[in-house]
């Protein structure tokens, strides 16, 4: 039940900042944002009010940490001013938890956390609980002065939301005790999983207490001796990870906020009626993202839509994923963060999948109409070859998550993140090359270059040097879906392919309580 619209994520009609009337919907696992309104607050700020809800939310403390297990919605805003053509990322006023002027609305008790850059707000449950989070008339404070706007300006506003899972600060292990597929392990003899116990620099060497790996060359290379600097996100610090990979609905919505030039860069569909897979009038590999309207003036943006907004989005290049991450104010994850997102602090299990065991449950008995957003299998925890799912492409994100299922039965990670084994490849930053090791913990600023590329210089570039593959895909060998498998851990491919997907993360704000 994951939806994020058919190209209508946060569609708005706004009169002025003083009197705003809007309509909008944003969905992901039935995450919905609607009833958007703008109200003037003073000469420098305005309130943006909306309703928000999503299913299957949770918050449960553990080990003295009241925030240990929880999910959240990352909410960010885009606007066009005075009949302009460019969607601009809105900056929020206030910082930290529940800033002045913000309203929790009515319904489920929630907290609102604005990070230091003001590019969005995390909305999460205020106390322990599980089920649907539903809040009416939530209000955030928009810093209109930072955009040189006056409260009498006319704007068009969209409000976007992504479901995220919290990955708590703390020690964890990389590697699973094997050395058959380029796995990482502690140096000095043996193949024991390596403990990352702080955010400090990590020495890479075949010595006790250092991180090492089974291969130092080829697509499985861990890069040889060196140092992972403190600025590289090694997974120890807390972060939020997208609960699901990027969906076709989300990518359509992303495309619909870009200029024509940016759209041409970010999607191979160039003629009206063509699809993201670059096939006129015919879908490929269950990707239905389609260019539906192409204005004749060659300057006005095109319109994209999809009839399967809940399917994971394939045919993404690394540069596509980086641009989506930058646009949404997130960042790529590192391959160390990938392993923590799957395993959590638990001991490593040789050959384990994202759900912490080696057990594979076959997909059986599809219920509901495929592509409806409500379909599910009576059983099954991974979309991989010969496991009962469609052989031609991805399935609905989170399709294995059902009420009453265990972590293993749902295919969920320790933190509740879905589809980290199977469906589509994840594209984390590798430690296996100098380009990957140069990656730094910097978030996107919501702005792309005129050509539609991510503009963060400390991320791997458009040539994909520094990017690897983790988690396997629907048509890849089953072993590739093992948490610690690095068969393609350092493989570089800048192109688009039907196995390629991905997701983004955000370092948790410093002020959490």
N, C-alpha and C positions, 0 to 999 in steps of 0.2 A: 504494500500500500504506500509506495513512495511516488509522489507526484511533484513535479515542479513545473507544471504548465506546458501548454502548447503554444509557446511563444507569447504568453500574456502575463508574465510574472511581475505584477506590480504596475499594470497599466493605469495611468492616472489622467484625470482632467482637472486642472487647477485654474482657478480664476485669478486670485492674488494671494499674497502672503497674509493679508488681513482676513480674507474670506475664501477659504479653499474647499472645494468639493472634489472628492476623488473616488475612484473605484480601483480595486486592485486585488490580485490574488497571487500568493507565492506558495508553492507546495513542495514538500519533500517528506515522504512517509506521512502524507496528509498534513504536513506543515502548511498552514494557511495564514496569509497576511491579507487583511481586507479592511474596508471602512477607513481608508487613509484620509486624513484631513490635516491641513496646515492652519495654524492659528498664530497671529502676530503676538509676540511677547513684549518686545521693546524694540528700540531702534537697531539693535545689533543681533538679536536672536529671534527665533520663532519656534513654536512647538510643532512637532510632527506627531500626530496621534494616529493610532491604528489598533486593530484587533489582531491577536496572534494566537495560534493554537497548533499543537502537534501531538500525535499519538505516541504511546510507548516511551514516555519520558520517565526519568528516574533521578533520585538522589538518595544515597545511603552512605553514611560515614563508616570508617573502618580504622582501627588502630589509633584512635584519638584524633583522626583527621575527619572533620565533618563533611569535607568536600571530596573525599577520596573517590567515590563513585558518583558521577553525575553526567548528564548530558546538558546541552544548551543549544540555543539558536544564536547563530551569528547573524546579526541584522545590520544591513548597510543601505545607504540611500544614494540614488543618482537623480540629477535634475537637469533640465534644460531651461534657460532663462530667456524671457523676452523673444520668443519665437526662434531661438537659436537652433542650430542643427546638432550641436555636440552635447552628449550626456556627460555631466561632470559629477565626480564623486563628492558627496556632501560631507563636510566636516562637522562633527558634533562638539558641543560646548560641555565643559565639565569633565572631570577625570575620576577614576576610582569607582568604588561601589556606591550605588544609589546617589549619584551627584545631585546637587541642589537643582530644583526645577523639574526633575524627572518624576513621572507618575507611574506607579505600578498598576493603575487601573483597578478593575474589579474582576474577581474570579480566582483562579489559582494564585496563591501567594508566590511572588517571584522576586528575584534580585536582578539588578541591572548593573553591569560592569563596563565602563568605558576605558579602553586602554589609552596609553599616553599619547598616541598619535591621533586619537579622536576619529578614526576612520569607520567606526561602527560600534555596536554595543552587543555584549553577550547578555542574553536573557535566560535565566535558569530558575529552577525551583528554589524557594527560600528555605525549605526544610525537607526532611526525609519524606519520601513518598514515591509512588509509581502510578503510571496511567497516563491519561491525557492531560496535558497542560493547556489551559484555555483562559485567556485574559482579554478583557475588553477595555478599550480606551487607554492603552499604554501610551505614554507620551515621552518623547526624547526632545532634547533642546538642540536645535540646529543653529550653528554659528554662521548666520548669513553675512556678517561683517567680513569674515575670512574670505568670502567670495565677492566682496564689493557689491553686495546686493542691498537694496532698500526694501522695506516692508511693503512698499506699493508695487514692486516689480511683479510681473506675471511669470509664473514658472510652471513647468510640467515635472511632476515628481514620480519616481518609482521607488518602492521599498522592497528589498530583496532579503531572503532568509535562507540560511544553510544550517542543517542539523549537524552538530558537532558532539564529540565525546571527549571528556576530560581524561588525560593521561597524567597521573599524579607524579610529582617529584619523587625521586628515589632511585636506589640501585637496581640494576637488572643485568641479565646475562645475554651475550651474543654468542652465536654458535650453538650447536646441539650435540657436540661430542663426536660428530662424524667429520670425515675429510674427503668425501666422495665427490662433492659438487662445489668445490671452492669455498667451503664453509670457513668462517672465522673461528679462532680459538686462542687460548693463551699459549704464548711461546715457551721455549725451553724444554720441549719434549712432551709428547702426548697431544691429545686433541680436546682437552677440557674446555668447556665454555668459559669465556672471558667475562669477568665481573667489571662492569662500569659503575664505580662507586662515588663519582663526583663529576662536576662539570669542568674539571681541570683538563689540561692538555693530556693526550694519550700518546705514549711512545709506541711506535710500531717496530718491533724487532722480534727475532726468534730467541727471546730470553724470558726467563721467569718474571711474571708481573707485567709483561708487555703484550700488546695485541698483535696477533700474527694470523696467518691463514694458510690454507692448503695449496694455494697457487699464487705465484708472483708474476705470472704472465698470462696473456690471452684474455678471453672474455670473462674468466673467473678470477682474474688477478685481484689481490688485495693491495697491490701497488708497491710492495716492498718496504724497506726500512724508511722511517720518516717520523713525522709528528702530526697528529691531528690537533690543531690549535684550539684554544679556549673559545674562539668565536664561532667555531663549527658546532652546530647543534647536535651534540652526541647522545641526546635522549635522556640525560639525567634530570634536567629541569622540566618542570611541568609544561604541557602544551595541550592544545585542543586539536583533534584530528577530525576531518569530515567523517561523519558516520557512514557514508556511502561514497562510492566513486561518482565522479561527475556523470550526470544523466543527460540523455538527449534533450529533455526539456530545459535543463539548466543551460546547456550549451546553446540552444536556440535563443534563450533569453539574453545570454551574453552577446551573441551575434547581433541581436536586434538593438543593442545600445551603441554599436560601433558606427563609424563613418564608412562610406562606400570603400575607400581605400583600405581601411582596416579589415573590413569584411572579406575583401578579396584575398588578403593575406591569411586570414584565419579560417577560411573554408574554401575547398576546391570547387564547390558548386558555383558556376559563373553564369549560367543561363537559366531563365525562368523555367521551373519544373524540374531542374536537375537536383541531385541529392548530394549529400556530404561525401559520399563515396565516389563522386565525380562520374556518375552514370545517369545520363539523361533519361528521365521517365521511369527508371527502374532502381529499386533499392538494392543494396548489397549488404549481406551480413547483418540483417535485422537493424540497420540504421536508417531511420526514416526522416532525418533532418533534411528539409527540403527548402530550396529557394522558391518561394511562392509568388512574390511580387518583385519585379525588377523595373524601377522607374526608367523612362526613356532618356532622362537628362544626363545619365551617366555620372551624376554627382550625388543625388539623393540616395540615402541608404536603402538597401534591399530589405525585404521582410522574409524571415525564416520561420518555419513551424515544423512540428513533428506530431505524428499520430501515436507515437509510443514514447511519451515523455519520461516514463519510469524505467525504461531500459538503460543499462549502463551505456555510455557513449564511446563507441569504438571509432576508429579512423582518426584518432588524435595523435598529432606529432608532439614531441617534447615541447616545441615552441608554442603550440596551441595550449598545452597544459600550463606552461609558464605564464602565458598571457592571461588565461582565466584566473590563475592564482594572484597575479598582480592586480587585475581588475577588481577582484573581490576583497583586496586588502589582506590576503593570506600569503603563504610562502610554500615552496616545495618542502617535502620532508626528506630527511637523510635516511640512508639505509639502516643506520643504527636506531633511529627513531622508529623505523618500520618494525624491527624486531621487538622493541619494547611495546609498541602498539599492539602487537600480537600476543606476546608471552607475558607481559607485565613483569612482576618481580619473582615469578615462580621459577623453580629449577627447570633447566632445559630437558626436553624429552627427545631422544634421537628420532629424527624423521617426522617430528610433529607438524601438524597443520595449524592454522590460526586459532583453532578451538582447543589446542593443548593436548591433542592425542593423535594417534595415527589412524583412527577409525574413519573410514569413508562410508557415508550413507547414500545409497542410490536414490535418485529422483524417481518418484512413483506417483501416478494418478494426479495429473494436473487438474486443479479445480478452478473454475471461472474461465473467462475468455482471455486468451493470451493477448497481452498488450493493453488490457483494461486498467491496469494498476491495482487490481484486486486479486489477480491470479496467484495461486500458490500450489505447491506440491504437498501431497499428504505426508511425504517423507523426503529427506534429501538435505545434505549440508554443503554440497559443492557442485558448481557447474564446471565440469571437466570432461575430457573425452570418455565416451562409452559409459556415462553415468546417468543416462536417462533424459538429459536435457537436449535442447536443439543443437544440432551439430554445426549450424551455419553462423551462429553469432551469440551475443550476450543475452542475458535474461534480465528481468526486473531486478533492480538493486534491492537487497534485503529480502529476497524471495523466500529464504529459509527461515526467517524469523516469524514464529507463530506463538500465540499465548500458550504458556505451559511447557514449552520446549526447554530442554537444558542447553547449556552453552554448546555442547558437542552437537546436539541435534539441530541447533540453529546456525551452526557454523560461525559463531561469534568469537571475537577475541576476548581476552581477559577483561577489557574495558567496555565491551559491548559494541565494538566497531564491526561492521559487516563487510563481507566480500573481500577480505584480505587474502584469502586463498581462493583461486579460481576466478571465473567470470572474465575479467580482463587484467592484463599486466598492470602493476603499479610501476611508477617511474621515479623512484627515489634518487637522490644524489649519492653517488658512490664514494667510498673512501679509497677506491682502487686506482685513482689517477690524480695527478697534480691539479687538474681542472676541478675535480670533485672536492679535493681537500681544501681548495680555495673558497668554497662555499661558506657564506656567513649567515648568521641568524638575523636577517633583515626582511621585513615584511614589504609586500607590495604597497604602493601608494594610491592605488585605484586608478592610475593614469597609464595609458599605453603610449608608445611613440606614434607619430603620424602614420607609420606603416603598420601599426598594430602589433608591435612586439613589446614584450616585457621590458621595462627600463631599469631594472635593478642590476647594477654592474657586478655585484658579488654573487650573482646566480650564474650557473652554467649558461653559455650563450646559445644562439639559435642552431649552431652546429651540433648540439647535444653532447659535446665532449664534457665528461663529468657526470653523465647520467647512466644509470643501470636499470635493470629489470628485477622485480621481485614479485612473488605471489602466484605466478603462473597465469593461465588463461584457458578459455573454453576448449581450445584446440591444441593445447600444449601438453607435453608429457606430465603425468600426475605428479611425479617427483618435483617438478618445477614449482608446485604450489606449497612445498614444505617451507616453513618459516625461515630456515637458515640456508636454504638452497641458493647458491650464487652462480648457477650455470651461466647465466647472462648478467652477472652482477656488475660487470664493467663494459658490457657490450654497447657500442655507440651506433645509433641509427637515428638520423634526423628526419626521416620520412614519416608518413602516415601509414598505418596498417590496421587490419581489422581485429588484431589482437590487442592493440594499444589503447589503454584508458588512463586512469589515474585520479588522484585527489590531492588536496592541499591541507596544510595545517597552519596553526598560529600559536606562537609562544604565549602561555598564559600570562595575563596581566600581573604585574608585581603585587598590586593590592587586590587580594582575593576575599578578605573578610573585613 
